[in-house]
Amino acid sequence: MDIGSTIRAIRKRKNMTIAHICEATGLSQGFMSQVETNKTSPSIATLESIAKTLKVPLAYLLLQKEDRMNIVRKDERRITKSGTGDLKVEHLSSTKNVRMMLVELPAGASTGESPHAHEGEEVHVVIKGMIYAEQGEDAAEFGEGDSFSWNACTPHLVKNIGDGPATVLITVYTDTEHQQDLI
Protein backbone atom coordinates (compact mmCIF):
# COMPACT_ATOMS: atom_id res chain seq x y z
CA MET A 1 0.00 0.00 0.00
CA ASP A 2 1.10 3.52 -0.73
CA ILE A 3 -0.89 5.31 1.97
CA GLY A 4 1.85 7.85 2.65
CA SER A 5 1.94 9.14 -0.91
CA THR A 6 -1.84 9.44 -0.86
CA ILE A 7 -1.74 11.45 2.37
CA ARG A 8 0.98 13.72 0.97
CA ALA A 9 -0.90 14.30 -2.29
CA ILE A 10 -4.13 15.19 -0.46
CA ARG A 11 -2.29 17.43 2.01
CA LYS A 12 -0.53 19.32 -0.79
CA ARG A 13 -3.72 19.61 -2.88
CA LYS A 14 -5.40 21.18 0.15
CA ASN A 15 -2.41 23.49 0.74
CA MET A 16 -1.82 22.07 4.21
CA THR A 17 1.60 21.76 5.83
CA ILE A 18 2.89 18.78 7.80
CA ALA A 19 2.93 21.15 10.79
CA HIS A 20 -0.80 21.77 10.37
CA ILE A 21 -1.51 18.01 10.31
CA CYS A 22 0.67 17.50 13.38
CA GLU A 23 -1.01 20.32 15.28
CA ALA A 24 -4.46 18.89 14.57
CA THR A 25 -3.55 15.25 15.28
CA GLY A 26 -0.91 15.54 18.00
CA LEU A 27 1.58 13.56 15.89
CA SER A 28 5.23 14.57 15.59
CA GLN A 29 6.59 16.05 12.36
CA GLY A 30 9.19 13.28 12.17
CA PHE A 31 6.50 10.61 12.42
CA MET A 32 4.33 12.33 9.78
CA SER A 33 7.33 12.59 7.50
CA GLN A 34 7.95 8.86 7.88
CA VAL A 35 4.27 8.15 7.20
CA GLU A 36 4.32 10.27 4.02
CA THR A 37 7.47 8.52 2.75
CA ASN A 38 6.01 5.09 3.58
CA LYS A 39 8.80 4.36 6.07
CA THR A 40 6.29 3.57 8.80
CA SER A 41 2.75 2.24 8.82
CA PRO A 42 0.36 4.15 11.07
CA SER A 43 -2.34 2.43 13.09
CA ILE A 44 -5.96 2.60 11.98
CA ALA A 45 -6.66 5.07 14.83
CA THR A 46 -3.81 7.31 13.61
CA LEU A 47 -5.03 7.05 9.99
CA GLU A 48 -8.53 7.95 11.15
CA SER A 49 -7.16 11.06 12.85
CA ILE A 50 -5.19 12.05 9.73
CA ALA A 51 -8.22 11.41 7.50
CA LYS A 52 -10.42 13.57 9.74
CA THR A 53 -7.86 16.39 9.58
CA LEU A 54 -7.66 16.08 5.79
CA LYS A 55 -11.48 15.90 5.63
CA VAL A 56 -11.50 12.68 3.60
CA PRO A 57 -13.08 9.31 4.43
CA LEU A 58 -10.70 6.84 6.07
CA ALA A 59 -11.63 4.31 3.39
CA TYR A 60 -10.22 6.62 0.70
CA LEU A 61 -6.76 6.44 2.29
CA LEU A 62 -6.92 2.64 2.16
CA LEU A 63 -7.91 2.34 -1.52
CA GLN A 64 -5.40 0.85 -3.93
CA LYS A 65 -4.59 3.13 -6.88
CA GLU A 66 -6.49 0.87 -9.31
CA ASP A 67 -9.63 1.21 -7.15
CA ARG A 68 -9.70 5.00 -7.36
CA MET A 69 -11.33 7.18 -9.97
CA ASN A 70 -10.29 6.23 -13.48
CA ILE A 71 -10.61 9.08 -15.98
CA VAL A 72 -10.89 8.47 -19.72
CA ARG A 73 -11.11 11.62 -21.81
CA LYS A 74 -13.20 11.47 -24.99
CA ASP A 75 -10.15 11.80 -27.25
CA GLU A 76 -8.28 9.11 -25.26
CA ARG A 77 -10.87 6.31 -25.53
CA ARG A 78 -9.63 2.94 -26.74
CA ILE A 79 -11.50 2.00 -29.91
CA THR A 80 -11.90 -1.56 -31.20
CA LYS A 81 -13.97 -3.31 -33.87
CA SER A 82 -16.37 -6.17 -33.18
CA GLY A 83 -19.15 -8.28 -34.69
CA THR A 84 -20.15 -8.25 -38.33
CA GLY A 85 -20.14 -5.02 -40.27
CA ASP A 86 -17.33 -3.55 -38.21
CA LEU A 87 -19.07 -2.39 -35.07
CA LYS A 88 -17.11 0.52 -33.62
CA VAL A 89 -16.63 -0.02 -29.87
CA GLU A 90 -15.49 2.94 -27.78
CA HIS A 91 -14.32 1.79 -24.36
CA LEU A 92 -15.58 4.51 -22.01
CA SER A 93 -14.37 3.36 -18.62
CA SER A 94 -14.00 0.31 -16.43
CA THR A 95 -13.37 -1.10 -13.01
CA LYS A 96 -12.12 -4.58 -12.17
CA ASN A 97 -15.53 -6.11 -12.89
CA VAL A 98 -17.51 -3.52 -14.88
CA ARG A 99 -16.91 -2.24 -18.42
CA MET A 100 -18.84 0.49 -20.18
CA MET A 101 -18.80 0.86 -23.96
CA LEU A 102 -20.43 3.00 -26.61
CA VAL A 103 -21.10 0.79 -29.63
CA GLU A 104 -21.89 2.17 -33.07
CA LEU A 105 -23.58 -0.27 -35.43
CA PRO A 106 -23.81 0.69 -39.12
CA ALA A 107 -27.15 -0.08 -40.82
CA GLY A 108 -27.61 -3.87 -40.97
CA ALA A 109 -24.64 -4.61 -38.70
CA SER A 110 -24.91 -7.08 -35.83
CA THR A 111 -22.86 -8.53 -32.98
CA GLY A 112 -22.33 -11.69 -35.03
CA GLU A 113 -23.76 -14.03 -37.63
CA SER A 114 -25.40 -16.08 -34.91
CA PRO A 115 -26.16 -15.58 -31.22
CA HIS A 116 -23.17 -15.90 -28.89
CA ALA A 117 -22.73 -16.25 -25.14
CA HIS A 118 -20.09 -15.20 -22.63
CA GLU A 119 -19.69 -14.55 -18.93
CA GLY A 120 -21.40 -11.57 -17.34
CA GLU A 121 -24.50 -9.46 -17.17
CA GLU A 122 -25.21 -6.69 -19.69
CA VAL A 123 -27.33 -3.56 -19.64
CA HIS A 124 -28.04 -1.78 -22.97
CA VAL A 125 -29.44 1.70 -23.64
CA VAL A 126 -30.27 2.65 -27.22
CA ILE A 127 -28.90 6.16 -27.72
CA LYS A 128 -29.71 6.43 -31.43
CA GLY A 129 -31.38 4.30 -34.11
CA MET A 130 -33.43 1.09 -34.10
CA ILE A 131 -32.12 -2.15 -32.60
CA TYR A 132 -33.36 -5.74 -32.69
CA ALA A 133 -32.19 -7.91 -29.79
CA GLU A 134 -32.74 -11.60 -29.15
CA GLN A 135 -31.77 -13.91 -26.34
CA GLY A 136 -32.91 -17.50 -26.46
CA GLU A 137 -36.63 -17.43 -27.26
CA ASP A 138 -37.03 -13.72 -26.36
CA ALA A 139 -36.77 -11.00 -29.02
CA ALA A 140 -37.79 -7.34 -29.28
CA GLU A 141 -37.18 -4.13 -31.18
CA PHE A 142 -35.87 -1.07 -29.37
CA GLY A 143 -35.75 2.61 -30.28
CA GLU A 144 -34.00 5.65 -28.92
CA GLY A 145 -34.18 5.78 -25.12
CA ASP A 146 -35.27 2.14 -24.72
CA SER A 147 -33.17 -0.21 -22.62
CA PHE A 148 -32.82 -3.92 -21.97
CA SER A 149 -30.61 -6.22 -19.93
CA TRP A 150 -29.70 -9.89 -19.73
CA ASN A 151 -27.39 -12.51 -18.37
CA ALA A 152 -24.85 -12.93 -21.19
CA CYS A 153 -24.37 -16.67 -20.53
CA THR A 154 -27.47 -17.28 -22.67
CA PRO A 155 -26.75 -16.86 -26.40
CA HIS A 156 -27.75 -13.40 -27.62
CA LEU A 157 -27.58 -11.18 -30.67
CA VAL A 158 -28.03 -7.45 -31.29
CA LYS A 159 -28.66 -6.05 -34.78
CA ASN A 160 -29.21 -2.58 -36.23
CA ILE A 161 -32.54 -2.76 -38.11
CA GLY A 162 -32.71 0.93 -38.97
CA ASP A 163 -31.70 2.77 -42.15
CA GLY A 164 -28.85 4.68 -40.49
CA PRO A 165 -26.23 4.02 -37.84
CA ALA A 166 -27.35 3.04 -34.34
CA THR A 167 -25.55 3.78 -31.09
CA VAL A 168 -25.94 1.65 -27.97
CA LEU A 169 -24.45 2.27 -24.52
CA ILE A 170 -23.51 -1.12 -23.03
CA THR A 171 -22.38 -1.92 -19.51
CA VAL A 172 -21.01 -5.39 -18.79
CA TYR A 173 -20.52 -6.81 -15.30
CA THR A 174 -18.43 -9.95 -14.73
CA ASP A 175 -17.52 -11.78 -11.53
CA THR A 176 -13.93 -12.06 -12.70
CA GLU A 177 -11.55 -9.30 -13.72
CA HIS A 178 -11.40 -8.22 -17.39
CA GLN A 179 -10.95 -11.11 -19.73
CA GLN A 180 -11.84 -10.06 -23.25
CA ASP A 181 -13.74 -7.39 -25.14
CA LEU A 182 -17.08 -9.13 -25.72
CA ILE A 183 -20.41 -7.46 -26.35
C-alpha positions as CSV (number, residue, x, y, z in Angstrom):
1,M,0.0,0.0,0.0
2,D,1.1,3.5,-0.7
3,I,-0.9,5.3,2.0
4,G,1.8,7.9,2.6
5,S,1.9,9.1,-0.9
6,T,-1.8,9.4,-0.9
7,I,-1.7,11.5,2.4
8,R,1.0,13.7,1.0
9,A,-0.9,14.3,-2.3
10,I,-4.1,15.2,-0.5
11,R,-2.3,17.4,2.0
12,K,-0.5,19.3,-0.8
13,R,-3.7,19.6,-2.9
14,K,-5.4,21.2,0.2
15,N,-2.4,23.5,0.7
16,M,-1.8,22.1,4.2
17,T,1.6,21.8,5.8
18,I,2.9,18.8,7.8
19,A,2.9,21.1,10.8
20,H,-0.8,21.8,10.4
21,I,-1.5,18.0,10.3
22,C,0.7,17.5,13.4
23,E,-1.0,20.3,15.3
24,A,-4.5,18.9,14.6
25,T,-3.5,15.2,15.3
26,G,-0.9,15.5,18.0
27,L,1.6,13.6,15.9
28,S,5.2,14.6,15.6
29,Q,6.6,16.1,12.4
30,G,9.2,13.3,12.2
31,F,6.5,10.6,12.4
32,M,4.3,12.3,9.8
33,S,7.3,12.6,7.5
34,Q,8.0,8.9,7.9
35,V,4.3,8.1,7.2
36,E,4.3,10.3,4.0
37,T,7.5,8.5,2.8
38,N,6.0,5.1,3.6
39,K,8.8,4.4,6.1
40,T,6.3,3.6,8.8
41,S,2.7,2.2,8.8
42,P,0.4,4.1,11.1
43,S,-2.3,2.4,13.1
44,I,-6.0,2.6,12.0
45,A,-6.7,5.1,14.8
46,T,-3.8,7.3,13.6
47,L,-5.0,7.0,10.0
48,E,-8.5,7.9,11.2
49,S,-7.2,11.1,12.8
50,I,-5.2,12.0,9.7
51,A,-8.2,11.4,7.5
52,K,-10.4,13.6,9.7
53,T,-7.9,16.4,9.6
54,L,-7.7,16.1,5.8
55,K,-11.5,15.9,5.6
56,V,-11.5,12.7,3.6
57,P,-13.1,9.3,4.4
58,L,-10.7,6.8,6.1
59,A,-11.6,4.3,3.4
60,Y,-10.2,6.6,0.7
61,L,-6.8,6.4,2.3
62,L,-6.9,2.6,2.2
63,L,-7.9,2.3,-1.5
64,Q,-5.4,0.9,-3.9
65,K,-4.6,3.1,-6.9
66,E,-6.5,0.9,-9.3
67,D,-9.6,1.2,-7.1
68,R,-9.7,5.0,-7.4
69,M,-11.3,7.2,-10.0
70,N,-10.3,6.2,-13.5
71,I,-10.6,9.1,-16.0
72,V,-10.9,8.5,-19.7
73,R,-11.1,11.6,-21.8
74,K,-13.2,11.5,-25.0
75,D,-10.1,11.8,-27.2
76,E,-8.3,9.1,-25.3
77,R,-10.9,6.3,-25.5
78,R,-9.6,2.9,-26.7
79,I,-11.5,2.0,-29.9
80,T,-11.9,-1.6,-31.2
81,K,-14.0,-3.3,-33.9
82,S,-16.4,-6.2,-33.2
83,G,-19.1,-8.3,-34.7
84,T,-20.2,-8.3,-38.3
85,G,-20.1,-5.0,-40.3
86,D,-17.3,-3.6,-38.2
87,L,-19.1,-2.4,-35.1
88,K,-17.1,0.5,-33.6
89,V,-16.6,0.0,-29.9
90,E,-15.5,2.9,-27.8
91,H,-14.3,1.8,-24.4
92,L,-15.6,4.5,-22.0
93,S,-14.4,3.4,-18.6
94,S,-14.0,0.3,-16.4
95,T,-13.4,-1.1,-13.0
96,K,-12.1,-4.6,-12.2
97,N,-15.5,-6.1,-12.9
98,V,-17.5,-3.5,-14.9
99,R,-16.9,-2.2,-18.4
100,M,-18.8,0.5,-20.2
101,M,-18.8,0.9,-24.0
102,L,-20.4,3.0,-26.6
103,V,-21.1,0.8,-29.6
104,E,-21.9,2.2,-33.1
105,L,-23.6,-0.3,-35.4
106,P,-23.8,0.7,-39.1
107,A,-27.2,-0.1,-40.8
108,G,-27.6,-3.9,-41.0
109,A,-24.6,-4.6,-38.7
110,S,-24.9,-7.1,-35.8
111,T,-22.9,-8.5,-33.0
112,G,-22.3,-11.7,-35.0
113,E,-23.8,-14.0,-37.6
114,S,-25.4,-16.1,-34.9
115,P,-26.2,-15.6,-31.2
116,H,-23.2,-15.9,-28.9
117,A,-22.7,-16.3,-25.1
118,H,-20.1,-15.2,-22.6
119,E,-19.7,-14.6,-18.9
120,G,-21.4,-11.6,-17.3
121,E,-24.5,-9.5,-17.2
122,E,-25.2,-6.7,-19.7
123,V,-27.3,-3.6,-19.6
124,H,-28.0,-1.8,-23.0
125,V,-29.4,1.7,-23.6
126,V,-30.3,2.6,-27.2
127,I,-28.9,6.2,-27.7
128,K,-29.7,6.4,-31.4
129,G,-31.4,4.3,-34.1
130,M,-33.4,1.1,-34.1
131,I,-32.1,-2.2,-32.6
132,Y,-33.4,-5.7,-32.7
133,A,-32.2,-7.9,-29.8
134,E,-32.7,-11.6,-29.2
135,Q,-31.8,-13.9,-26.3
136,G,-32.9,-17.5,-26.5
137,E,-36.6,-17.4,-27.3
138,D,-37.0,-13.7,-26.4
139,A,-36.8,-11.0,-29.0
140,A,-37.8,-7.3,-29.3
141,E,-37.2,-4.1,-31.2
142,F,-35.9,-1.1,-29.4
143,G,-35.7,2.6,-30.3
144,E,-34.0,5.7,-28.9
145,G,-34.2,5.8,-25.1
146,D,-35.3,2.1,-24.7
147,S,-33.2,-0.2,-22.6
148,F,-32.8,-3.9,-22.0
149,S,-30.6,-6.2,-19.9
150,W,-29.7,-9.9,-19.7
151,N,-27.4,-12.5,-18.4
152,A,-24.9,-12.9,-21.2
153,C,-24.4,-16.7,-20.5
154,T,-27.5,-17.3,-22.7
155,P,-26.8,-16.9,-26.4
156,H,-27.8,-13.4,-27.6
157,L,-27.6,-11.2,-30.7
158,V,-28.0,-7.5,-31.3
159,K,-28.7,-6.0,-34.8
160,N,-29.2,-2.6,-36.2
161,I,-32.5,-2.8,-38.1
162,G,-32.7,0.9,-39.0
163,D,-31.7,2.8,-42.2
164,G,-28.9,4.7,-40.5
165,P,-26.2,4.0,-37.8
166,A,-27.3,3.0,-34.3
167,T,-25.6,3.8,-31.1
168,V,-25.9,1.6,-28.0
169,L,-24.5,2.3,-24.5
170,I,-23.5,-1.1,-23.0
171,T,-22.4,-1.9,-19.5
172,V,-21.0,-5.4,-18.8
173,Y,-20.5,-6.8,-15.3
174,T,-18.4,-10.0,-14.7
175,D,-17.5,-11.8,-11.5
176,T,-13.9,-12.1,-12.7
177,E,-11.6,-9.3,-13.7
178,H,-11.4,-8.2,-17.4
179,Q,-11.0,-11.1,-19.7
180,Q,-11.8,-10.1,-23.2
181,D,-13.7,-7.4,-25.1
182,L,-17.1,-9.1,-25.7
183,I,-20.4,-7.5,-26.3
